Amino acid sequence: MMTQRFALGLVMCLLPGVARAETLLMPHPDDPSKNVEYFLERPSGDGPWPTVVFLHGHQEAPPPGGGDFVRWGVLDRFAKHGYLAVAISQPGYGNSTGPADFCGPFTQHAVSGVMSKLKGKGYISSNRVVVVGISRGALVAGLLAAYDPSIAGVVLISGLYDLSSFVAHSKSPQARLIVNSILEETGGGSDALQVRSVLNYAGEIKAAVLIMNGAQDDRTDPEQARRLAEKIVSQGGKARAIIYPDYGHQIPVPVREREIDTFLENATNGPGLQSH
C-alpha cells in the first residue's frame, strides 16, 4: 500500500499454507544491467491461460515487492481457479533494480517486459489478460492499458490519475508526503506529471476498467476515480467507478473480491472464482 511515499535466475519458494510459486529475475528491457523480479504460479494443464497480473503499491523498507501476493496466497487462489497468476516487483521494490520513477517509463517497461516474456513462452492467452493495480500500481496498470490493446481489463484500486492536480491541491499530511515522493522520483516538471496521469490517456484505453476507491481516502482523491470513469465512458470506452463510503485507502479484500471476481471472469471469459 502507498503510505508516506508512494541475471536470469529461478528460485522455488514454498511458504506455509501456500502452493509453490516461482520467483524469477529477468533483465530490464531498457537496461540489461538491471533486473526485474516477478512471481509466477501456473494453473494445472497446458497453457496458454487467461492471466491476471498484480502490481503492488508503495511499501516501507525493506520493500517486499510482488512477494506480498505470494505470502498473502493471492497467486495460489487465482492459479487454483485456472488463471496464470503473476506478481511483478516495480523498480526499487523487492529485488527489482531501481531507481523508482513513480510509475514512469522505466516502471511501465519493467511490467510490459515481463508480460512480453510470458507471451513468448506461450503462457499468456492472447487478449485474456487483466492487470490489477493497487495504489501506485493502479497508475501503472492504467498507463499500460492505454498503450497495450491486448490487455482485456484493468482493476484500479486506490490510485491517483491526475498527478498535476494532486500535487497542486493535496491537503492531508499523508497526501503531502506522497507529493514529496512524486517530486523526488519525477523531478516535478509539468511534462513528467502529465505523462504519468492516466486521465490524459482515457480515450486510448480499450480495456474494460473497474475503478475502486474509498470515499475517506486521505492519500488519494476519490473524485479522480469518478472523473476517470466518466472520461473513459464519454470517449467510447467501458468503465465503472465504485466509491465505498465507509473505507479509506485500504479497501478490505473480501469487499474488493466480490467485484473483482465477476469483472475478471467477464473480461477474460475465464473460469470464474468464488469470493471468500
Backbone as CSV, one residue per row, in Angstrom:
resi,resn,N_x,N_y,N_z,CA_x,CA_y,CA_z,C_x,C_y,C_z
1,MET,0.835,-1.195,0.000,0.000,0.000,0.000,0.870,1.246,0.000
2,MET,0.339,2.331,-0.543,1.087,3.576,-0.595,0.939,4.267,0.755
3,THR,2.047,4.505,1.453,1.973,5.192,2.731,2.656,6.523,2.599
4,GLN,3.825,6.714,3.240,4.384,8.051,3.220,5.036,8.364,1.896
5,ARG,5.379,7.419,1.081,5.975,7.653,-0.221,5.500,6.605,-1.193
6,PHE,4.796,7.356,-1.647,4.183,6.482,-2.642,5.375,5.526,-3.060
7,ALA,20.182,-10.709,-14.734,20.720,-12.021,-14.489,19.568,-12.981,-14.462
8,LEU,19.110,-13.679,-15.206,18.026,-14.620,-15.133,18.296,-15.624,-14.032
9,GLY,17.334,-15.841,-13.198,17.506,-16.835,-12.164,16.167,-17.439,-11.834
10,LEU,16.177,-18.529,-11.109,14.948,-19.202,-10.749,15.098,-19.762,-9.344
11,VAL,14.193,-19.406,-8.480,14.180,-19.932,-7.127,12.775,-20.443,-6.874
12,MET,12.655,-21.565,-6.245,11.346,-22.071,-5.864,11.129,-21.750,-4.395
13,CYS,10.042,-21.050,-4.087,9.784,-20.727,-2.683,8.481,-21.377,-2.264
14,LEU,8.494,-22.031,-1.138,7.321,-22.707,-0.610,7.021,-22.137,0.760
15,LEU,5.876,-21.484,0.906,5.508,-20.860,2.160,4.419,-21.672,2.834
16,PRO,4.348,-21.633,4.165,3.339,-22.418,4.869,1.937,-22.093,4.382
17,GLY,1.204,-23.126,3.967,-0.173,-22.937,3.552,-0.327,-22.359,2.165
18,VAL,0.768,-22.118,1.448,0.698,-21.519,0.124,1.372,-22.444,-0.869
19,ALA,0.743,-22.612,-2.026,1.285,-23.514,-3.029,2.608,-22.983,-3.569
20,ARG,3.335,-23.837,-4.262,4.641,-23.484,-4.799,4.517,-22.378,-5.842
21,ALA,5.344,-21.363,-5.706,5.370,-20.263,-6.665,6.792,-20.071,-7.138
22,GLU,6.940,-19.726,-8.388,8.265,-19.471,-8.943,8.631,-18.005,-8.732
23,THR,9.854,-17.785,-8.301,10.399,-16.445,-8.171,11.498,-16.301,-9.213
24,LEU,11.343,-15.330,-10.109,12.257,-15.221,-11.235,12.785,-13.806,-11.381
25,LEU,13.931,-13.698,-12.059,14.506,-12.421,-12.427,14.753,-12.415,-13.926
26,MET,14.543,-11.265,-14.542,14.878,-11.086,-15.954,15.539,-9.735,-16.129
27,PRO,16.363,-9.560,-17.157,16.961,-8.236,-17.393,15.891,-7.213,-17.740
28,HIS,16.063,-6.005,-17.232,15.133,-4.934,-17.603,15.311,-4.637,-19.087
29,PRO,14.207,-4.529,-19.852,14.335,-4.305,-21.303,15.022,-2.998,-21.681
30,ASP,15.017,-2.006,-20.798,15.672,-0.729,-21.086,17.129,-0.697,-20.651
31,ASP,17.501,-1.585,-19.734,18.858,-1.602,-19.186,19.164,-3.016,-18.704
32,PRO,19.802,-3.845,-19.542,20.049,-5.245,-19.176,20.929,-5.433,-17.950
33,SER,21.574,-4.361,-17.474,22.365,-4.488,-16.262,21.494,-4.484,-15.007
34,LYS,20.214,-4.215,-15.173,19.284,-4.168,-14.049,18.228,-5.265,-14.195
35,ASN,17.715,-5.688,-13.062,16.811,-6.833,-13.028,15.372,-6.438,-12.738
36,VAL,14.464,-7.269,-13.228,13.052,-7.187,-12.872,12.685,-8.508,-12.210
37,GLU,12.130,-8.406,-11.013,11.705,-9.597,-10.278,10.218,-9.834,-10.511
38,TYR,9.864,-11.108,-10.716,8.450,-11.428,-10.810,8.188,-12.804,-10.226
39,PHE,6.948,-13.005,-9.861,6.497,-14.237,-9.224,5.417,-14.851,-10.093
40,LEU,5.464,-16.165,-10.204,4.617,-16.838,-11.183,4.035,-18.099,-10.578
41,GLU,2.745,-18.260,-10.730,2.115,-19.519,-10.358,1.210,-19.956,-11.506
42,ARG,1.484,-21.160,-12.014,0.762,-21.681,-13.162,-0.377,-22.595,-12.721
43,PRO,-1.501,-22.526,-13.420,-2.587,-23.466,-13.125,-2.257,-24.843,-13.690
44,SER,-3.088,-25.789,-13.398,-2.883,-27.125,-13.947,-3.177,-27.121,-15.442
45,GLY,-2.670,-28.141,-16.123,-2.881,-28.250,-17.559,-1.838,-27.477,-18.340
46,ASP,-2.071,-27.395,-19.635,-1.144,-26.736,-20.534,-1.631,-25.341,-20.897
47,GLY,-0.689,-24.406,-21.047,-1.020,-23.052,-21.470,-1.298,-23.018,-22.963
48,PRO,-1.663,-21.855,-23.476,-1.771,-20.579,-22.755,-3.018,-20.511,-21.867
49,TRP,-2.943,-19.631,-20.868,-4.018,-19.488,-19.894,-4.495,-18.036,-19.832
50,PRO,-5.758,-17.828,-19.446,-6.147,-16.456,-19.067,-5.262,-16.033,-17.905
51,THR,-4.939,-14.752,-17.842,-3.866,-14.294,-16.955,-4.302,-13.093,-16.136
52,VAL,-3.870,-13.071,-14.880,-4.063,-11.887,-14.046,-2.703,-11.461,-13.504
53,VAL,-2.367,-10.185,-13.702,-1.088,-9.611,-13.283,-1.352,-8.648,-12.134
54,PHE,-0.618,-8.811,-11.034,-0.812,-7.974,-9.847,0.359,-7.012,-9.678
55,LEU,0.022,-5.744,-9.411,1.021,-4.699,-9.188,0.778,-4.074,-7.819
56,HIS,1.792,-4.125,-6.978,1.692,-3.645,-5.605,1.739,-2.118,-5.549
57,GLY,1.457,-1.603,-4.370,1.603,-0.181,-4.099,2.923,0.110,-3.409
58,HIS,3.031,1.306,-2.834,4.252,1.662,-2.109,4.393,0.785,-0.875
59,GLN,5.624,0.433,-0.530,5.915,-0.399,0.635,7.084,0.208,1.398
60,GLU,7.018,0.106,2.714,8.111,0.594,3.539,9.291,-0.369,3.489
61,ALA,10.482,0.130,3.774,11.697,-0.675,3.727,11.702,-1.710,4.867
62,PRO,12.181,-2.930,4.565,12.604,-3.390,3.237,11.393,-3.784,2.403
63,PRO,11.229,-3.204,1.224,10.016,-3.434,0.436,10.009,-4.825,-0.191
64,PRO,8.976,-5.622,0.062,8.940,-6.989,-0.463,8.539,-7.095,-1.924
65,GLY,8.057,-6.013,-2.516,7.651,-6.057,-3.921,6.492,-7.006,-4.138
66,GLY,6.521,-7.713,-5.265,5.432,-8.620,-5.608,5.336,-9.827,-4.707
67,GLY,6.352,-10.058,-3.873,6.314,-11.188,-2.965,5.153,-11.151,-1.994
68,ASP,4.605,-9.965,-1.728,3.432,-9.882,-0.862,2.290,-10.726,-1.396
69,PHE,2.103,-10.758,-2.710,0.986,-11.506,-3.284,1.183,-13.009,-3.135
70,VAL,2.436,-13.442,-3.014,2.715,-14.847,-2.723,2.384,-15.140,-1.268
71,ARG,2.885,-14.295,-0.362,2.663,-14.519,1.065,1.195,-14.450,1.438
72,TRP,0.456,-13.577,0.784,-0.973,-13.451,1.081,-1.809,-14.581,0.475
73,GLY,-1.189,-15.418,-0.365,-1.925,-16.501,-1.000,-2.731,-16.088,-2.217
74,VAL,-2.508,-14.879,-2.715,-3.281,-14.373,-3.854,-2.978,-15.175,-5.120
75,LEU,-1.692,-15.392,-5.417,-1.351,-16.131,-6.630,-1.897,-17.548,-6.564
76,ASP,-1.807,-18.166,-5.404,-2.314,-19.523,-5.226,-3.810,-19.584,-5.514
77,ARG,-4.551,-18.612,-4.991,-6.006,-18.604,-5.175,-6.378,-18.538,-6.653
78,PHE,-5.733,-17.642,-7.392,-6.103,-17.475,-8.790,-5.630,-18.644,-9.641
79,ALA,-4.444,-19.179,-9.352,-3.951,-20.324,-10.121,-4.855,-21.532,-9.933
80,LYS,-5.351,-21.724,-8.719,-6.235,-22.857,-8.469,-7.542,-22.739,-9.235
81,HIS,-7.889,-21.545,-9.653,-9.109,-21.335,-10.431,-8.841,-21.243,-11.935
82,GLY,-7.640,-21.608,-12.349,-7.377,-21.716,-13.784,-6.682,-20.544,-14.428
83,TYR,-6.214,-19.584,-13.630,-5.536,-18.410,-14.180,-4.026,-18.521,-13.989
84,LEU,-3.286,-18.068,-14.984,-1.871,-17.808,-14.773,-1.791,-16.581,-13.877
85,ALA,-1.174,-16.725,-12.714,-1.136,-15.637,-11.728,0.284,-15.101,-11.634
86,VAL,0.429,-13.797,-11.833,1.735,-13.159,-11.919,1.744,-11.935,-11.002
87,ALA,2.824,-11.756,-10.267,3.037,-10.530,-9.486,4.411,-9.986,-9.837
88,ILE,4.516,-8.703,-10.056,5.756,-8.077,-10.516,6.206,-7.031,-9.504
89,SER,7.482,-7.069,-9.152,8.059,-6.052,-8.274,8.465,-4.842,-9.115
90,GLN,7.909,-3.686,-8.797,8.267,-2.478,-9.520,9.715,-2.084,-9.198
91,PRO,10.399,-1.388,-10.103,11.777,-0.963,-9.841,11.900,-0.236,-8.507
92,GLY,12.904,-0.649,-7.730,13.099,-0.071,-6.415,12.409,-0.833,-5.306
93,TYR,11.690,-1.899,-5.651,10.967,-2.718,-4.682,11.374,-4.180,-4.854
94,GLY,11.347,-4.917,-3.747,11.759,-6.306,-3.814,13.167,-6.400,-4.376
95,ASN,13.366,-7.322,-5.301,14.666,-7.486,-5.949,14.695,-6.900,-7.358
96,SER,13.758,-6.024,-7.654,13.803,-5.294,-8.928,14.700,-4.067,-8.753
97,THR,15.674,-3.932,-9.629,16.651,-2.863,-9.513,16.015,-1.514,-9.827
98,GLY,16.294,-0.528,-8.993,15.769,0.819,-9.199,16.562,1.576,-10.231
99,PRO,16.335,2.878,-10.323,15.563,3.647,-9.349,14.068,3.630,-9.634
100,ALA,13.284,3.859,-8.579,11.855,4.063,-8.776,11.632,5.387,-9.501
101,ASP,10.686,5.401,-10.422,10.403,6.639,-11.178,8.926,7.020,-11.117
102,PHE,8.289,6.690,-10.022,6.876,6.962,-9.787,6.021,6.659,-11.022
103,CYS,6.013,5.379,-11.379,5.113,4.860,-12.408,5.458,5.341,-13.809
104,GLY,6.679,5.827,-14.001,7.105,6.327,-15.298,7.513,5.230,-16.259
105,PRO,8.174,5.586,-17.353,8.514,4.615,-18.394,9.341,3.437,-17.908
106,PHE,10.291,3.676,-16.999,11.135,2.573,-16.547,10.305,1.523,-15.808
107,THR,9.351,1.975,-15.011,8.457,1.054,-14.312,7.506,0.378,-15.285
108,GLN,6.919,1.148,-16.178,5.983,0.565,-17.144,6.666,-0.492,-18.006
109,HIS,7.885,-0.225,-18.431,8.588,-1.176,-19.293,9.029,-2.416,-18.533
110,ALA,9.252,-2.286,-17.229,9.543,-3.468,-16.421,8.358,-4.432,-16.459
111,VAL,7.162,-3.886,-16.302,5.963,-4.718,-16.295,5.676,-5.281,-17.690
112,SER,5.708,-4.417,-18.693,5.424,-4.900,-20.051,6.474,-5.895,-20.514
113,GLY,7.721,-5.757,-20.026,8.764,-6.705,-20.384,8.473,-8.099,-19.863
114,VAL,7.992,-8.190,-18.626,7.619,-9.490,-18.074,6.460,-10.091,-18.865
115,MET,5.472,-9.274,-19.179,4.329,-9.777,-19.925,4.749,-10.275,-21.307
116,SER,5.635,-9.550,-21.966,6.124,-9.979,-23.283,6.873,-11.307,-23.183
117,LYS,7.662,-11.455,-22.137,8.406,-12.700,-21.950,7.455,-13.881,-21.784
118,LEU,6.418,-13.691,-20.983,5.469,-14.773,-20.737,4.642,-15.090,-21.985
119,LYS,4.343,-14.070,-22.778,3.663,-14.326,-24.048,4.554,-15.135,-24.967
120,GLY,5.847,-14.788,-25.004,6.779,-15.506,-25.851,6.950,-16.960,-25.451
121,LYS,6.756,-17.259,-24.170,6.853,-18.635,-23.684,5.556,-19.410,-23.885
122,GLY,4.532,-18.741,-24.418,3.264,-19.418,-24.661,2.400,-19.590,-23.426
123,TYR,2.645,-18.774,-22.388,1.893,-18.898,-21.149,0.595,-18.086,-21.157
124,ILE,0.620,-16.932,-21.817,-0.492,-15.989,-21.747,-1.419,-16.161,-22.945
125,SER,-2.692,-16.341,-22.650,-3.701,-16.434,-23.696,-3.981,-15.039,-24.248
126,SER,-3.872,-14.889,-25.552,-3.998,-13.583,-26.189,-5.327,-12.923,-25.861
127,ASN,-5.265,-11.631,-25.522,-6.440,-10.811,-25.243,-7.267,-11.326,-24.071
128,ARG,-6.617,-12.042,-23.143,-7.320,-12.528,-21.949,-6.492,-12.194,-20.698
129,VAL,-5.979,-10.967,-20.674,-5.133,-10.517,-19.568,-5.836,-9.392,-18.812
130,VAL,-5.848,-9.505,-17.486,-6.322,-8.426,-16.622,-5.171,-8.016,-15.711
131,VAL,-4.948,-6.714,-15.594,-3.913,-6.184,-14.702,-4.609,-5.527,-13.512
132,VAL,-4.239,-5.954,-12.313,-4.805,-5.421,-11.081,-3.735,-4.584,-10.394
133,GLY,-3.980,-3.291,-10.245,-3.006,-2.402,-9.633,-3.550,-1.771,-8.371
134,ILE,-2.727,-1.757,-7.326,-3.110,-1.175,-6.046,-2.269,0.068,-5.800
135,SER,-2.913,1.178,-5.474,-2.245,2.425,-5.139,-1.355,2.869,-6.309
136,ARG,-0.038,3.008,-6.133,0.780,3.428,-7.265,0.763,2.375,-8.365
137,GLY,0.492,1.117,-8.018,0.333,0.097,-9.047,-0.856,0.358,-9.952
138,ALA,-1.869,1.072,-9.432,-3.025,1.408,-10.259,-2.638,2.371,-11.380
139,LEU,-1.743,3.317,-11.083,-1.275,4.220,-12.145,-0.604,3.437,-13.250
140,VAL,0.266,2.500,-12.860,0.986,1.713,-13.854,0.006,0.907,-14.699
141,ALA,-0.972,0.271,-14.041,-1.946,-0.538,-14.771,-2.723,0.296,-15.782
142,GLY,-3.163,1.482,-15.361,-3.924,2.334,-16.273,-3.104,2.814,-17.451
143,LEU,-1.857,3.175,-17.205,-0.995,3.640,-18.287,-0.666,2.511,-19.258
144,LEU,-0.452,1.306,-18.736,-0.201,0.163,-19.616,-1.397,-0.097,-20.528
145,ALA,-2.593,0.006,-19.973,-3.790,-0.245,-20.773,-3.931,0.756,-21.910
146,ALA,-3.428,1.967,-21.703,-3.506,2.976,-22.763,-2.602,2.647,-23.932
147,TYR,-1.540,1.878,-23.675,-0.559,1.581,-24.726,-0.653,0.157,-25.260
148,ASP,-1.296,-0.734,-24.518,-1.318,-2.146,-24.895,-2.751,-2.599,-25.128
149,PRO,-3.200,-2.650,-26.388,-4.585,-3.024,-26.667,-4.884,-4.490,-26.409
150,SER,-3.854,-5.297,-26.130,-4.096,-6.713,-25.849,-4.579,-6.944,-24.424
151,ILE,-4.499,-5.920,-23.564,-4.997,-6.040,-22.197,-6.518,-5.968,-22.228
152,ALA,-7.164,-7.001,-21.670,-8.626,-7.080,-21.727,-9.296,-6.275,-20.632
153,GLY,-8.632,-6.157,-19.491,-9.245,-5.443,-18.385,-8.203,-4.939,-17.411
154,VAL,-8.550,-3.874,-16.691,-7.698,-3.370,-15.622,-8.568,-3.067,-14.410
155,VAL,-8.029,-3.379,-13.240,-8.672,-3.046,-11.973,-7.769,-2.051,-11.266
156,LEU,-8.290,-0.868,-10.990,-7.513,0.218,-10.406,-8.037,0.476,-9.006
157,ILE,-7.202,0.203,-8.003,-7.620,0.277,-6.608,-6.841,1.390,-5.902
158,SER,-7.550,2.384,-5.408,-6.964,3.445,-4.572,-5.786,4.135,-5.246
159,GLY,-6.000,4.569,-6.487,-4.930,5.189,-7.247,-5.107,6.680,-7.450
160,LEU,-4.095,7.284,-8.055,-4.131,8.681,-8.497,-4.091,8.698,-10.011
161,TYR,-4.858,9.591,-10.621,-4.953,9.577,-12.081,-4.702,10.931,-12.709
162,ASP,-4.498,11.951,-11.898,-4.152,13.286,-12.378,-3.108,13.851,-11.408
163,LEU,-1.833,13.607,-11.707,-0.777,13.983,-10.771,-0.633,15.485,-10.637
164,SER,-0.797,16.209,-11.726,-0.661,17.668,-11.648,-1.665,18.263,-10.669
165,SER,-2.909,17.827,-10.771,-3.941,18.323,-9.869,-3.656,17.906,-8.430
166,PHE,-3.205,16.678,-8.254,-2.931,16.192,-6.907,-1.793,16.973,-6.258
167,VAL,-0.736,17.212,-7.008,0.391,17.973,-6.472,-0.041,19.380,-6.081
168,ALA,-0.902,19.972,-6.885,-1.315,21.356,-6.635,-2.315,21.495,-5.500
169,HIS,-3.105,20.443,-5.246,-4.235,20.609,-4.331,-4.255,19.614,-3.174
170,SER,-3.213,18.845,-2.951,-3.213,17.884,-1.851,-3.330,18.622,-0.519
171,LYS,-4.053,17.990,0.430,-4.355,18.699,1.677,-3.881,17.966,2.924
172,SER,-4.052,16.673,2.986,-3.735,15.955,4.216,-2.233,15.767,4.356
173,PRO,-1.743,15.529,5.570,-0.308,15.252,5.753,0.154,14.037,4.946
174,GLN,-0.691,13.001,4.877,-0.329,11.814,4.112,-0.212,12.138,2.625
175,ALA,-1.134,12.954,2.133,-1.087,13.333,0.718,0.153,14.163,0.420
176,ARG,0.530,15.035,1.334,1.709,15.868,1.089,2.990,15.033,1.080
177,LEU,3.023,13.964,1.869,4.174,13.065,1.824,4.255,12.357,0.477
178,ILE,3.099,12.004,-0.078,3.080,11.386,-1.403,3.551,12.385,-2.455
179,VAL,3.132,13.631,-2.312,3.610,14.667,-3.226,5.130,14.755,-3.180
180,ASN,5.704,14.663,-2.001,7.164,14.686,-1.897,7.795,13.549,-2.686
181,SER,7.185,12.364,-2.616,7.703,11.232,-3.384,7.570,11.470,-4.878
182,ILE,6.433,12.011,-5.293,6.226,12.295,-6.717,7.302,13.256,-7.221
183,LEU,7.526,14.317,-6.470,8.512,15.317,-6.898,9.917,14.731,-6.895
184,GLU,10.224,13.936,-5.888,11.558,13.349,-5.777,11.835,12.375,-6.918
185,GLU,10.860,11.545,-7.253,11.073,10.492,-8.249,10.927,10.980,-9.683
186,THR,10.172,12.059,-9.902,9.924,12.532,-11.271,10.663,13.812,-11.611
187,GLY,11.134,14.535,-10.615,11.708,15.858,-10.834,10.674,16.957,-10.756
188,GLY,9.388,16.585,-10.832,8.316,17.547,-10.628,7.974,18.420,-11.816
189,GLY,8.607,18.212,-12.962,8.289,19.016,-14.134,6.901,18.728,-14.674
190,SER,6.321,19.716,-15.338,4.961,19.571,-15.859,4.843,18.383,-16.808
191,ASP,5.794,18.223,-17.705,5.738,17.112,-18.659,5.790,15.773,-17.937
192,ALA,6.641,15.671,-16.919,6.770,14.413,-16.184,5.461,14.039,-15.493
193,LEU,4.764,15.026,-14.973,3.493,14.756,-14.309,2.409,14.409,-15.321
194,GLN,2.416,15.074,-16.446,1.381,14.835,-17.453,1.474,13.431,-18.048
195,VAL,2.692,12.974,-18.323,2.821,11.656,-18.962,2.552,10.522,-17.985
196,ARG,2.448,10.825,-16.700,2.110,9.811,-15.701,0.659,9.912,-15.258
197,SER,-0.137,10.715,-15.889,-1.523,10.936,-15.490,-2.460,10.164,-16.422
198,VAL,-3.091,9.142,-15.879,-3.946,8.269,-16.694,-5.094,9.044,-17.331
199,LEU,-5.586,10.072,-16.646,-6.700,10.857,-17.199,-6.386,11.408,-18.585
200,ASN,-5.125,11.699,-18.845,-4.751,12.244,-20.152,-4.843,11.223,-21.267
201,TYR,-4.965,9.948,-20.906,-4.972,8.880,-21.914,-6.267,8.075,-21.883
202,ALA,-7.303,8.631,-21.284,-8.556,7.894,-21.129,-9.105,7.409,-22.464
203,GLY,-8.973,8.213,-23.491,-9.503,7.842,-24.795,-8.750,6.713,-25.469
204,GLU,-7.533,6.419,-24.979,-6.726,5.355,-25.572,-6.968,4.003,-24.921
205,ILE,-7.687,3.981,-23.823,-7.885,2.733,-23.085,-9.043,1.952,-23.699
206,LYS,-8.727,0.807,-24.279,-9.738,-0.048,-24.902,-10.185,-1.169,-23.983
207,ALA,-9.434,-1.424,-22.935,-9.781,-2.470,-21.980,-10.984,-2.049,-21.142
208,ALA,-11.691,-3.033,-20.604,-12.705,-2.749,-19.594,-11.991,-2.299,-18.316
209,VAL,-12.589,-1.343,-17.605,-11.922,-0.750,-16.448,-12.854,-0.773,-15.245
210,LEU,-12.347,-1.302,-14.142,-13.037,-1.253,-12.853,-12.182,-0.414,-11.920
211,ILE,-12.755,0.673,-11.388,-12.022,1.607,-10.535,-12.658,1.592,-9.157
212,MET,-11.826,1.396,-8.128,-12.330,1.275,-6.762,-11.589,2.256,-5.869
213,ASN,-12.346,2.972,-5.031,-11.727,3.946,-4.127,-12.586,4.091,-2.884
214,GLY,-11.940,4.395,-1.779,-12.673,4.705,-0.566,-12.979,6.188,-0.498
215,ALA,-14.184,6.530,-0.101,-14.561,7.943,-0.004,-13.758,8.667,1.067
216,GLN,-13.242,7.931,2.049,-12.486,8.534,3.138,-10.976,8.443,2.933
217,ASP,-10.557,8.138,1.729,-9.130,8.003,1.431,-8.442,9.352,1.570
218,ASP,-7.456,9.420,2.485,-6.736,10.678,2.676,-5.398,10.685,1.937
219,ARG,-5.137,9.655,1.143,-3.892,9.586,0.383,-4.109,9.762,-1.106
220,THR,-5.324,9.588,-1.550,-5.657,9.839,-2.954,-6.895,10.726,-2.993
221,ASP,-7.439,10.927,-4.175,-8.613,11.783,-4.341,-9.721,10.955,-5.003
222,PRO,-10.749,10.535,-4.245,-11.824,9.732,-4.842,-12.472,10.393,-6.048
223,GLU,-12.456,11.716,-6.080,-13.058,12.405,-7.221,-12.304,12.091,-8.502
224,GLN,-11.006,11.831,-8.419,-10.256,11.459,-9.620,-10.718,10.118,-10.169
225,ALA,-11.117,9.196,-9.289,-11.648,7.914,-9.737,-12.933,8.120,-10.538
226,ARG,-13.809,8.978,-10.026,-15.056,9.275,-10.742,-14.766,9.931,-12.098
227,ARG,-13.871,10.894,-12.083,-13.556,11.617,-13.322,-12.980,10.686,-14.377
228,LEU,-12.116,9.765,-13.961,-11.523,8.850,-14.931,-12.582,7.963,-15.553
229,ALA,-13.467,7.395,-14.742,-14.531,6.541,-15.294,-15.414,7.318,-16.260
230,GLU,-15.775,8.533,-15.879,-16.633,9.343,-16.744,-15.944,9.677,-18.061
231,LYS,-14.659,9.984,-17.994,-13.944,10.348,-19.220,-13.774,9.153,-20.146
232,ILE,-13.494,7.988,-19.588,-13.370,6.793,-20.424,-14.686,6.506,-21.126
233,VAL,-15.786,6.556,-20.384,-17.097,6.278,-20.972,-17.457,7.325,-22.015
234,SER,-17.165,8.595,-21.742,-17.517,9.664,-22.682,-16.764,9.535,-24.002
235,GLN,-15.627,8.828,-23.978,-14.840,8.650,-25.192,-14.995,7.251,-25.783
236,GLY,-16.088,6.592,-25.393,-16.441,5.329,-26.037,-15.920,4.084,-25.363
237,GLY,-15.287,4.222,-24.191,-14.749,3.067,-23.503,-15.721,2.489,-22.489
238,LYS,-15.242,1.481,-21.756,-16.059,0.791,-20.756,-15.399,0.956,-19.388
239,ALA,-16.081,1.623,-18.480,-15.501,1.854,-17.167,-16.601,1.999,-16.129
240,ARG,-16.269,1.588,-14.924,-17.183,1.719,-13.789,-16.368,2.097,-12.570
241,ALA,-16.801,3.115,-11.860,-16.147,3.519,-10.621,-17.046,3.158,-9.438
242,ILE,-16.444,2.557,-8.422,-17.139,2.248,-7.177,-16.447,3.014,-6.056
243,ILE,-17.179,3.889,-5.408,-16.640,4.657,-4.290,-17.318,4.133,-3.018
244,TYR,-16.516,3.562,-2.127,-17.048,2.967,-0.901,-17.097,4.012,0.206
245,PRO,-18.286,4.347,0.677,-18.402,5.458,1.627,-17.729,5.206,2.972
246,ASP,-17.572,3.945,3.365,-17.089,3.639,4.709,-15.589,3.360,4.787
247,TYR,-14.887,3.405,3.641,-13.485,2.989,3.647,-12.560,4.114,3.209
248,GLY,-11.296,3.968,3.635,-10.253,4.900,3.255,-9.377,4.298,2.176
249,HIS,-8.056,4.438,2.333,-7.128,3.963,1.307,-7.144,2.442,1.182
250,GLN,-7.337,1.763,2.297,-7.348,0.310,2.293,-8.778,-0.209,2.273
251,ILE,-9.158,-0.781,1.140,-10.480,-1.384,0.989,-10.339,-2.864,1.336
252,PRO,-11.127,-3.383,2.257,-10.964,-4.779,2.674,-11.007,-5.746,1.489
253,VAL,-10.146,-6.751,1.561,-10.033,-7.715,0.461,-11.366,-8.393,0.148
254,PRO,-12.150,-8.871,1.120,-13.427,-9.510,0.762,-14.374,-8.578,0.016
255,VAL,-14.333,-7.299,0.367,-15.181,-6.320,-0.327,-14.730,-6.174,-1.781
256,ARG,-13.425,-6.092,-1.986,-12.900,-5.967,-3.349,-13.185,-7.219,-4.165
257,GLU,-13.008,-8.389,-3.538,-13.139,-9.637,-4.279,-14.513,-9.795,-4.911
258,ARG,-15.541,-9.360,-4.224,-16.895,-9.526,-4.751,-17.042,-8.888,-6.121
259,GLU,-16.377,-7.752,-6.311,-16.451,-7.063,-7.600,-15.407,-7.589,-8.586
260,ILE,-14.205,-7.832,-8.085,-13.104,-8.205,-8.974,-13.325,-9.570,-9.596
261,ASP,-13.848,-10.522,-8.835,-14.011,-11.872,-9.357,-14.945,-11.892,-10.569
262,THR,-16.061,-11.199,-10.453,-17.000,-11.148,-11.574,-16.409,-10.390,-12.754
263,PHE,-15.751,-9.278,-12.458,-15.122,-8.485,-13.518,-14.093,-9.315,-14.262
264,LEU,-13.264,-10.036,-13.535,-12.207,-10.838,-14.151,-12.789,-11.918,-15.051
265,GLU,-13.806,-12.588,-14.576,-14.435,-13.639,-15.375,-14.994,-13.069,-16.678
266,ASN,-15.666,-11.924,-16.597,-16.248,-11.326,-17.790,-15.186,-10.814,-18.757
267,ALA,-14.123,-10.215,-18.229,-13.104,-9.613,-19.086,-12.288,-10.660,-19.833
268,THR,-12.057,-11.796,-19.201,-11.189,-12.818,-19.803,-11.953,-14.006,-20.359
269,ASN,-13.282,-13.999,-20.165,-14.067,-15.197,-20.482,-13.439,-16.400,-19.785
270,GLY,-13.047,-16.147,-18.523,-12.293,-17.122,-17.761,-13.169,-18.076,-16.984
271,PRO,-12.541,-18.928,-16.172,-13.256,-19.981,-15.468,-14.081,-19.514,-14.285
272,GLY,-13.813,-18.280,-13.802,-14.575,-17.750,-12.679,-13.964,-18.120,-11.344
273,LEU,-14.300,-17.337,-10.326,-13.818,-17.567,-8.977,-14.988,-17.435,-8.024
274,GLN,-14.782,-17.914,-6.828,-15.747,-17.732,-5.763,-15.084,-16.908,-4.678
275,SER,-15.706,-15.813,-4.284,-15.149,-14.975,-3.227,-15.207,-15.719,-1.901
276,HIS,-14.197,-15.407,-1.051,-14.164,-15.996,0.289,-14.828,-15.048,1.261
